[in-house]
Amino acid sequence: MTASALQTASISRDAIRHARSVALPTLPGLLLLVAAVMAQSYVNRLAQAGGEPVFYWFAMGLVVIFTGSFWSATMYRRLLPEAGTGRALTDAIRLFVANLAVYLLFFIIIFLLTLFFSIFAGVLIDASGYDPAAAGQSPDEVWRSMEALSSSGAAVILYMLLVVASGALIWLGLRLFLFGTATIAERQVTIFRSWPWTSRYVARIALLWVSLQLVPWLVLSLIASLLLHAGGMTTIISVYAAPPGAVDALSDVEFAALTGVAVFILAPFYWLGHGLAVALYQRLAPTRVDADMTFG
């Protein structure tokens, strides 16, 4: 086993140790987030009818982000001695602002990519010789367009570009993986300051991200989907088996409660994510340790 592998294993052990150390002490923050998500889900059911509840749904979305930032800040403060003993609310506000900025960045990028792929797919469908207008407003129009695109061979180009775009988004997320940790540790809104810290170690960070974030998320999401499916909600499991009851049969309170339980099930994913971010920050931040000592 190489030295770099030993160091990667050390980071994993530290991340898991950090996750275990914040699980119980920060439980109130998790419960606060669960309550906010339940409230947002409840308002979401009301907003489906349109009108004024739509505004409340948007407002509750901001509340969810803020409560998530508060919970996140409490975890970082417990793991980072340099965070100091200032007010937790102040740190939560800083992290809330930083999160909004990063979410806005990804929203803009995804919006532009969606616009590009919509136009590009239309060009490819037109080049295939299929005229969607000939099918009128038939619900099968989209599928016929995709069939025409696939038969022309142009779909391969579209799928390759989708893979590249997805990879670019993941790469961007890995490069910004430490912005939250840095914001709390340095007690100021920090987004791109951590950008150069990760520039030479994206592949190693990606390996850690897959093992400590992607895999746990997939497993926990499957467990949550099974529970929601059993409760009568439509999930990915519903593709293979119909849920016991219709979603419309669930009351607004039952729907919100199931959503809150799903968030609670995903808690280990968030604990591991914060533990990994702190473990990396403690090694890559130039004010703490020389980054070259991290991976060899």
Solvent accessible surface area in square Angstrom, and as a share of the most:
residue,aa,sasa,rsa
1,M,185,0.82
2,T,90,0.52
3,A,69,0.53
4,S,25,0.16
5,A,40,0.31
6,L,97,0.48
7,Q,55,0.24
8,T,16,0.10
9,A,35,0.27
10,S,33,0.21
11,I,0,0.00
12,S,24,0.15
13,R,149,0.54
14,D,26,0.13
15,A,0,0.00
16,I,78,0.39
17,R,137,0.50
18,H,12,0.05
19,A,8,0.06
20,R,192,0.70
21,S,52,0.34
22,V,0,0.00
23,A,17,0.13
24,L,142,0.71
25,P,60,0.38
26,T,7,0.04
27,L,56,0.28
28,P,94,0.59
29,G,4,0.04
30,L,0,0.00
31,L,92,0.46
32,L,85,0.42
33,L,15,0.08
34,V,16,0.09
35,A,53,0.41
36,A,7,0.05
37,V,19,0.11
38,M,66,0.30
39,A,39,0.30
40,Q,36,0.16
41,S,9,0.06
42,Y,87,0.33
43,V,23,0.13
44,N,49,0.25
45,R,39,0.14
46,L,76,0.38
47,A,15,0.11
48,Q,130,0.58
49,A,98,0.76
50,G,32,0.31
51,G,62,0.60
52,E,118,0.53
53,P,37,0.23
54,V,73,0.42
55,F,131,0.55
56,Y,105,0.40
57,W,99,0.35
58,F,121,0.50
59,A,34,0.26
60,M,39,0.17
61,G,19,0.18
62,L,67,0.34
63,V,65,0.37
64,V,30,0.17
65,I,45,0.23
66,F,61,0.26
67,T,11,0.06
68,G,20,0.19
69,S,0,0.00
70,F,53,0.22
71,W,5,0.02
72,S,13,0.09
73,A,0,0.00
74,T,30,0.17
75,M,0,0.00
76,Y,15,0.06
77,R,55,0.20
78,R,147,0.53
79,L,18,0.09
80,L,1,0.01
81,P,113,0.71
82,E,53,0.24
83,A,1,0.01
84,G,36,0.34
85,T,138,0.80
86,G,46,0.44
87,R,173,0.63
88,A,31,0.24
89,L,78,0.39
90,T,53,0.31
91,D,4,0.02
92,A,0,0.00
93,I,83,0.42
94,R,62,0.23
95,L,3,0.01
96,F,38,0.16
97,V,70,0.40
98,A,0,0.00
99,N,17,0.09
100,L,59,0.29
101,A,39,0.30
102,V,10,0.05
103,Y,110,0.42
104,L,105,0.52
105,L,53,0.26
106,F,42,0.18
107,F,135,0.56
108,I,81,0.41
109,I,49,0.25
110,I,83,0.42
111,F,116,0.48
112,L,98,0.49
113,L,50,0.25
114,T,77,0.45
115,L,88,0.44
116,F,98,0.41
117,F,25,0.10
118,S,68,0.44
119,I,107,0.54
120,F,49,0.20
121,A,20,0.15
122,G,37,0.35
123,V,87,0.50
124,L,21,0.10
125,I,20,0.10
126,D,110,0.57
127,A,83,0.65
128,S,38,0.25
129,G,67,0.64
130,Y,55,0.21
131,D,83,0.43
132,P,44,0.27
133,A,80,0.62
134,A,88,0.68
135,A,24,0.18
136,G,35,0.34
137,Q,177,0.79
138,S,35,0.23
139,P,124,0.78
140,D,71,0.37
141,E,40,0.18
142,V,101,0.58
143,W,175,0.61
144,R,106,0.39
145,S,9,0.06
146,M,57,0.26
147,E,117,0.52
148,A,17,0.13
149,L,0,0.00
150,S,63,0.40
151,S,98,0.63
152,S,58,0.37
153,G,40,0.38
154,A,16,0.13
155,A,5,0.04
156,V,90,0.52
157,I,88,0.45
158,L,11,0.05
159,Y,106,0.40
160,M,121,0.54
161,L,63,0.31
162,L,73,0.36
163,V,107,0.61
164,V,100,0.58
165,A,14,0.11
166,S,58,0.37
167,G,38,0.37
168,A,55,0.43
169,L,42,0.21
170,I,80,0.41
171,W,110,0.39
172,L,22,0.11
173,G,26,0.25
174,L,7,0.04
175,R,16,0.06
176,L,3,0.02
177,F,41,0.17
178,L,0,0.00
179,F,27,0.11
180,G,7,0.07
181,T,0,0.00
182,A,0,0.00
183,T,0,0.00
184,I,0,0.00
185,A,5,0.04
186,E,42,0.19
187,R,119,0.44
188,Q,95,0.42
189,V,70,0.40
190,T,6,0.04
191,I,34,0.17
192,F,112,0.47
193,R,109,0.40
194,S,0,0.00
195,W,70,0.24
196,P,82,0.52
197,W,19,0.07
198,T,0,0.00
199,S,55,0.36
200,R,175,0.64
201,Y,17,0.06
202,V,29,0.16
203,A,80,0.62
204,R,87,0.32
205,I,1,0.01
206,A,29,0.22
207,L,107,0.53
208,L,2,0.01
209,W,59,0.21
210,V,60,0.34
211,S,56,0.36
212,L,14,0.07
213,Q,12,0.05
214,L,61,0.30
215,V,74,0.42
216,P,22,0.14
217,W,109,0.38
218,L,95,0.47
219,V,80,0.46
220,L,26,0.13
221,S,26,0.17
222,L,92,0.46
223,I,83,0.42
224,A,7,0.05
225,S,18,0.12
226,L,89,0.44
227,L,71,0.35
228,L,24,0.12
229,H,22,0.10
230,A,67,0.52
231,G,29,0.28
232,G,3,0.03
233,M,22,0.10
234,T,92,0.53
235,T,26,0.15
236,I,118,0.60
237,I,30,0.15
238,S,23,0.15
239,V,116,0.67
240,Y,184,0.70
241,A,52,0.40
242,A,88,0.68
243,P,30,0.19
244,P,106,0.66
245,G,32,0.30
246,A,62,0.48
247,V,43,0.25
248,D,132,0.69
249,A,82,0.63
250,L,22,0.11
251,S,55,0.36
252,D,43,0.22
253,V,102,0.59
254,E,88,0.39
255,F,27,0.11
256,A,6,0.04
257,A,39,0.30
258,L,31,0.15
259,T,29,0.17
260,G,1,0.01
261,V,66,0.38
262,A,11,0.09
263,V,22,0.12
264,F,92,0.38
265,I,36,0.18
266,L,32,0.16
267,A,2,0.01
268,P,49,0.31
269,F,41,0.17
270,Y,74,0.28
271,W,46,0.16
272,L,30,0.15
273,G,10,0.10
274,H,23,0.10
275,G,0,0.00
276,L,0,0.00
277,A,3,0.02
278,V,0,0.00
279,A,0,0.00
280,L,0,0.00
281,Y,5,0.02
282,Q,37,0.17
283,R,47,0.17
284,L,1,0.01
285,A,0,0.00
286,P,82,0.52
287,T,103,0.60
288,R,96,0.35
289,V,64,0.37
290,D,86,0.44
291,A,24,0.18
292,D,62,0.32
293,M,133,0.59
294,T,5,0.03
295,F,6,0.02
296,G,83,0.79
